Amino acid sequence: MKIPFSIYDFFGYLSSGFAVLAAYDYASGGKWLFADSVPLGIGVLIVLAAYVTGHVVSHLASVVIEHGFLRRVLGSPEEHLLAASPSQTRWRWLFPGNFSPLPKETRDRVLAKATAAGAGSHPRALFFHCHAVVKSDDATLSRLNTFLNLYGFCRNLAMAVLLASFVLMGSTIVRVEWPLSMDSKNSLLMGALCLPIAYVLVLRYLKFFRHYTLEVFVSYAEAGSR
Protein backbone atom coordinates (compact mmCIF):
# COMPACT_ATOMS: atom_id res chain seq x y z
CA MET A 1 0.00 0.00 0.00
CA LYS A 2 1.42 3.33 -1.07
CA ILE A 3 1.49 6.02 1.61
CA PRO A 4 -0.57 8.98 0.32
CA PHE A 5 1.75 11.54 1.98
CA SER A 6 5.15 12.77 0.93
CA ILE A 7 8.10 14.15 2.90
CA TYR A 8 6.91 17.62 1.89
CA ASP A 9 3.55 16.98 3.62
CA PHE A 10 5.45 16.67 6.89
CA PHE A 11 8.02 19.41 6.45
CA GLY A 12 5.93 21.77 4.31
CA TYR A 13 2.54 21.54 6.00
CA LEU A 14 2.70 19.82 9.39
CA SER A 15 5.70 21.79 10.66
CA SER A 16 4.22 25.17 9.73
CA GLY A 17 0.81 24.15 11.06
CA PHE A 18 2.29 23.02 14.37
CA ALA A 19 4.22 26.29 14.68
CA VAL A 20 1.02 28.34 14.43
CA LEU A 21 -0.98 26.03 16.71
CA ALA A 22 1.81 25.99 19.31
CA ALA A 23 1.92 29.79 19.37
CA TYR A 24 -1.85 30.00 19.76
CA ASP A 25 -1.86 27.28 22.42
CA TYR A 26 0.80 29.07 24.46
CA ALA A 27 -0.73 32.53 24.03
CA SER A 28 -4.24 31.37 24.96
CA GLY A 29 -3.12 29.27 27.91
CA GLY A 30 -4.82 26.17 26.52
CA LYS A 31 -1.74 24.00 27.06
CA TRP A 32 -3.02 21.25 24.75
CA LEU A 33 0.30 20.86 22.98
CA PHE A 34 2.38 21.47 26.09
CA ALA A 35 0.54 19.04 28.35
CA ASP A 36 2.50 16.27 30.08
CA SER A 37 0.37 13.68 28.28
CA VAL A 38 -2.02 13.97 25.35
CA PRO A 39 -4.79 11.37 24.81
CA LEU A 40 -4.50 9.43 21.55
CA GLY A 41 -7.74 10.82 20.15
CA ILE A 42 -6.73 14.41 20.93
CA GLY A 43 -3.30 13.74 19.45
CA VAL A 44 -4.85 12.59 16.17
CA LEU A 45 -7.06 15.69 16.06
CA ILE A 46 -4.04 17.92 16.74
CA VAL A 47 -2.12 16.34 13.87
CA LEU A 48 -5.11 16.78 11.56
CA ALA A 49 -5.57 20.37 12.69
CA ALA A 50 -1.86 21.05 12.12
CA TYR A 51 -2.04 19.57 8.62
CA VAL A 52 -5.07 21.66 7.66
CA THR A 53 -3.56 24.77 9.26
CA GLY A 54 -0.37 24.10 7.30
CA HIS A 55 -2.33 24.23 4.04
CA VAL A 56 -3.88 27.54 5.06
CA VAL A 57 -0.46 28.89 5.97
CA SER A 58 0.92 27.68 2.64
CA HIS A 59 -1.79 29.57 0.76
CA LEU A 60 -1.12 32.72 2.75
CA ALA A 61 2.61 32.34 2.14
CA SER A 62 2.02 32.03 -1.59
CA VAL A 63 -0.18 35.13 -1.67
CA VAL A 64 1.81 37.33 0.74
CA ILE A 65 5.45 36.29 0.42
CA GLU A 66 5.69 34.95 -3.12
CA HIS A 67 3.15 36.87 -5.20
CA GLY A 68 2.94 39.93 -2.99
CA PHE A 69 6.48 40.56 -1.77
CA LEU A 70 8.76 38.62 -4.12
CA ARG A 71 7.09 39.18 -7.49
CA ARG A 72 5.72 42.68 -6.90
CA VAL A 73 8.46 44.21 -4.72
CA LEU A 74 11.76 42.34 -5.13
CA GLY A 75 11.17 40.99 -8.62
CA SER A 76 11.02 37.35 -9.73
CA PRO A 77 14.27 35.32 -9.96
CA GLU A 78 13.96 34.99 -13.75
CA GLU A 79 13.83 38.78 -14.12
CA HIS A 80 17.12 39.24 -12.28
CA LEU A 81 18.85 36.21 -13.80
CA LEU A 82 18.07 37.39 -17.35
CA ALA A 83 18.90 41.04 -16.68
CA ALA A 84 21.92 42.58 -18.39
CA SER A 85 23.23 44.02 -15.11
CA PRO A 86 22.46 43.70 -11.38
CA SER A 87 19.52 45.69 -10.05
CA GLN A 88 20.48 48.73 -7.99
CA THR A 89 17.42 48.57 -5.73
CA ARG A 90 17.98 49.31 -2.05
CA TRP A 91 16.46 45.91 -1.23
CA ARG A 92 19.77 44.30 -2.26
CA TRP A 93 21.21 45.27 1.13
CA LEU A 94 18.60 43.24 2.98
CA PHE A 95 18.49 40.37 0.49
CA PRO A 96 22.01 40.02 -0.95
CA GLY A 97 22.52 37.52 -3.75
CA ASN A 98 18.93 37.76 -4.96
CA PHE A 99 19.67 40.28 -7.71
CA SER A 100 22.74 38.86 -9.48
CA PRO A 101 22.25 38.04 -13.18
CA LEU A 102 23.45 35.00 -15.09
CA PRO A 103 26.93 35.19 -16.62
CA LYS A 104 26.65 36.99 -19.97
CA GLU A 105 27.64 33.91 -21.96
CA THR A 106 25.01 31.73 -20.28
CA ARG A 107 22.37 34.43 -20.65
CA ASP A 108 23.16 34.82 -24.35
CA ARG A 109 22.87 31.06 -24.91
CA VAL A 110 19.51 30.93 -23.17
CA LEU A 111 18.15 33.89 -25.16
CA ALA A 112 19.52 32.61 -28.47
CA LYS A 113 17.97 29.16 -28.05
CA ALA A 114 14.67 30.59 -26.80
CA THR A 115 14.50 33.08 -29.69
CA ALA A 116 15.11 30.31 -32.21
CA ALA A 117 12.28 28.34 -30.59
CA GLY A 118 9.94 31.36 -30.77
CA ALA A 119 9.56 31.58 -26.98
CA GLY A 120 9.34 35.38 -26.89
CA SER A 121 11.31 37.75 -24.70
CA HIS A 122 9.26 38.16 -21.52
CA PRO A 123 11.22 36.65 -18.57
CA ARG A 124 8.23 34.71 -17.27
CA ALA A 125 7.41 33.32 -20.71
CA LEU A 126 11.04 32.32 -21.15
CA PHE A 127 11.00 30.55 -17.80
CA PHE A 128 7.88 28.56 -18.72
CA HIS A 129 9.42 27.57 -22.05
CA CYS A 130 12.73 26.51 -20.52
CA HIS A 131 11.03 24.64 -17.69
CA ALA A 132 8.86 22.66 -20.11
CA VAL A 133 11.97 21.61 -22.03
CA VAL A 134 14.31 20.66 -19.17
CA LYS A 135 11.82 18.79 -16.99
CA SER A 136 11.88 15.91 -19.47
CA ASP A 137 15.35 15.04 -18.15
CA ASP A 138 15.00 12.86 -15.07
CA ALA A 139 18.18 14.10 -13.36
CA THR A 140 17.21 17.72 -13.86
CA LEU A 141 13.65 17.07 -12.71
CA SER A 142 14.95 15.42 -9.54
CA ARG A 143 17.10 18.46 -8.72
CA LEU A 144 14.19 20.80 -9.48
CA ASN A 145 11.89 18.86 -7.15
CA THR A 146 14.51 19.07 -4.39
CA PHE A 147 14.76 22.85 -4.73
CA LEU A 148 10.96 23.09 -4.99
CA ASN A 149 10.50 21.27 -1.70
CA LEU A 150 13.22 23.32 0.00
CA TYR A 151 11.96 26.72 -1.06
CA GLY A 152 8.35 25.73 -0.33
CA PHE A 153 9.29 24.58 3.16
CA CYS A 154 11.22 27.79 3.93
CA ARG A 155 8.45 30.01 2.53
CA ASN A 156 5.70 28.25 4.48
CA LEU A 157 7.66 28.16 7.72
CA ALA A 158 8.59 31.84 7.36
CA MET A 159 4.88 32.68 7.10
CA ALA A 160 4.09 30.43 10.07
CA VAL A 161 6.76 32.07 12.22
CA LEU A 162 5.47 35.53 11.28
CA LEU A 163 1.94 34.49 12.24
CA ALA A 164 3.27 33.01 15.49
CA SER A 165 4.97 36.32 16.24
CA PHE A 166 1.72 38.24 15.70
CA VAL A 167 -0.21 35.79 17.88
CA LEU A 168 2.31 35.84 20.74
CA MET A 169 2.83 39.59 20.85
CA GLY A 170 -0.75 40.46 19.94
CA SER A 171 -2.21 38.33 22.74
CA THR A 172 -0.04 40.15 25.29
CA ILE A 173 -0.94 43.58 23.95
CA VAL A 174 -4.67 42.78 23.94
CA ARG A 175 -4.62 41.57 27.55
CA VAL A 176 -2.72 44.65 28.73
CA GLU A 177 -1.68 43.23 32.09
CA TRP A 178 0.32 45.69 34.15
CA PRO A 179 2.66 44.77 35.60
CA LEU A 180 3.30 42.08 32.98
CA SER A 181 3.18 38.53 34.25
CA MET A 182 6.03 36.13 33.50
CA ASP A 183 3.90 34.39 30.84
CA SER A 184 3.23 37.75 29.14
CA LYS A 185 6.92 38.64 29.19
CA ASN A 186 7.77 35.25 27.72
CA SER A 187 5.14 35.74 24.99
CA LEU A 188 6.60 39.12 24.06
CA LEU A 189 10.14 37.74 24.04
CA MET A 190 9.27 34.71 21.94
CA GLY A 191 7.21 36.85 19.57
CA ALA A 192 10.13 39.25 19.12
CA LEU A 193 12.57 36.37 18.53
CA CYS A 194 10.27 35.04 15.79
CA LEU A 195 10.94 38.12 13.63
CA PRO A 196 14.69 37.52 12.95
CA ILE A 197 13.94 33.82 12.50
CA ALA A 198 11.34 34.68 9.85
CA TYR A 199 13.85 36.96 8.12
CA VAL A 200 16.44 34.16 7.94
CA LEU A 201 13.81 31.78 6.59
CA VAL A 202 12.88 34.30 3.89
CA LEU A 203 16.56 34.51 2.95
CA ARG A 204 16.67 30.73 2.63
CA TYR A 205 13.47 30.77 0.59
CA LEU A 206 14.93 33.32 -1.83
CA LYS A 207 18.14 31.32 -2.11
CA PHE A 208 16.43 28.04 -2.97
CA PHE A 209 13.90 29.72 -5.29
CA ARG A 210 16.81 31.34 -7.14
CA HIS A 211 18.61 27.98 -7.36
CA TYR A 212 15.42 26.43 -8.75
CA THR A 213 15.19 29.05 -11.50
CA LEU A 214 18.95 28.95 -12.09
CA GLU A 215 18.78 25.18 -12.58
CA VAL A 216 16.08 25.66 -15.23
CA PHE A 217 18.06 28.21 -17.24
CA VAL A 218 21.48 26.53 -16.98
CA SER A 219 20.04 23.11 -17.89
CA TYR A 220 18.27 24.70 -20.85
CA ALA A 221 21.41 26.50 -22.00
CA GLU A 222 23.49 23.30 -21.83
CA ALA A 223 20.85 20.90 -23.19
CA GLY A 224 22.21 19.02 -26.19
CA SER A 225 25.81 20.05 -25.51
CA ARG A 226 26.69 17.11 -23.29
N, C-alpha and C positions, 0 to 999 in steps of 0.2 A: 504493500500500500504506500503510495507516494504521499509524503507530508505536504499539505497544501500551503505551507508557509516557508518563506525563504529567510536567509540570514538578515536581509534588509528589513523584513517584518519585525525582527527583534530589535535591531540597532536603529532602524529608521523610524519606527512607529512606537514600539513599546517603551524604549528608553525616553523619548521625548514626552510620551504620555505620562509615564511615571514621574518625570521631573515636575510637570505641572500639578499632578495630583498630590505629590509629596509637599509641594509648596502650599497648596490650598489646605491640605490636612494639618500642616503645622500652624499655618496662620489662623485657621478656624478653631484650633484646639480639639479637633475630632480624634486625633491619635489613632486612626484606623491603621495607617501604614507603620506607625511607630510603636504599636502595641507589642507586648512581650510575646504574645501568641495570637495568631489569626486563624479562626476556624476555616476549614477547607472550603466550605461554600462561599464564605466572604472572600477568601483568597482568589477563587475562580472569578468572582464578580469584579474584584479589583483588577485582575489581569485583563478581563474583557473591557472594563472601563478605560484602562490605560491604553489598550489597543485602539479603541474608538477615539479617545482623546488625541492619540498620536496622529490619526488621520486628519482630525480637525486642525491640529497644529501644523501638519504638513501643508494643508491647503492655505492656511494663513501665511506660512513661510513662503509659499510660492507667490502669493499675491503681494505681500509686503516686501520681502527681502529680494526675491528674484525679479518679479515684473515691476514692482514699485521702485525699489532702491537701485538694484543693479542695472536694469535695462533703461530706466528713465533718468537716473542721476549719474551713475558711474559710466554707463555704456557697456554694451555686451562684449564678451571676450573676442568674438569674431571682428567686431569693429576696430578694436585696438590691435589685434594681431595682423589685420590686413592694412592698417594705416601706414602711410609712408614714413611717418616720424612719430615719436612718443607724444602723447597728449600732455599739455602743460597745465592741466587742471590742478587746482589746489588739493583735490582729493588724493593726489598721488602721495602726499606726505602721510596720510593716514592709512592708505592701502598700497604700499610700495609693491612693485612687481606686477600689478594688475594692468598697467598701461603700456608695457613694452611690446613693440611690434615684432613680427617675424623677421628673420634675416632677409635682406633684400632679395638674395638669390632664391630663397625658398618662396617668398611672396610672389616673385615674378613667375616661378614655375606653376604655382597654384593658379594665378590669374591667366596665364597663357593656356593651360589645359582647360580651365573652365570656360574661357572665351571660345576656344575651338569647339567645345561641347554645347555652346549656346546657352550657358547657365546664367547670363546676365552679369551685372556688376554690383548689385546690392549685397552687402556683407551677409545678411541673413539668408538671402537666396543662394549665395555661394556656399554657405555652411550646409544648407539642406541638400544641395547637389552633391557636395563632397561626402557628406555623411551617408547618403544613399549608395554611393559608389564603394566606400571603404568598408562598410559593415558586412559586405559579402565575404570578406576575409575573416576566417575564424579567429586567428590570433589577434587581429586588430579589434574585432568585436569583443573578445574577452577582456582586453585592456580597457576598452570604452566602458564596458559594464562595471569594471572595478572602479574607475573614476566616477561613474554615475552614482554608484552606491555610496562612495566616500563623500562626494559633494552633497548628495541628498541627505546623508546622515548629519553632516556638519550644519547644513542650512536648517534642517528641522530642529536640531538640538539648540542652535542659536536662538531660534524663535521661542522654543520652550523655556530656555533660561531667561530670556527677556520677559516672558509672561510670568515666570516665577518671581522675578524681581518686582514686577508691578504688584503681584498678589501680596508678597511679603511686606513691602514697604507701604502699599496702599492700605492694607488691613490695620497697620499700626497707626497710620495717619487718621483713618476713619474713627478708630476707637478713641484717640486723643486722651490717653491716660497720663496724667501728670501727678506725681513723677512717674516716669516710664518704668514698667515692671521689667524684670530680667528677660521674660519671654519677648516683650516688645523690643527691647534693645537687641536681642538676638535676631529678631525678624528684620529690623533695620540693617543690622550688620550683614546678615546673609543676603538680603536684597541688594545692598550696595556691592557686595562681592560678586554678585551675578553679572553686573554690568561689564567689568573687564573680561570675565569669562565669555560672555556673549560676543564681545569684540574679537577675542582670539578665535572663537569658532567661526565668525564671519570671515576672518582672514583665511582660515583653513578652507572654508567653502569656496572663496574666490580662487584660491590656489588650485584646488582640485577641479573646479569648473574650467579654469584656464587650461589645465593639463588635458582635460577632456576635449576641448575645442582644438588645442594644439595637436593632439593625437590625430584628430580628423584631418586637419590641413596637411600635416607632415606625411601621413600615410597616403593621402591623395597625391601629393607632389611626387612621392617616390614610387607610386604604384606603376608596375611595369618596368621599373629600372633595376629590379633585383633578379 
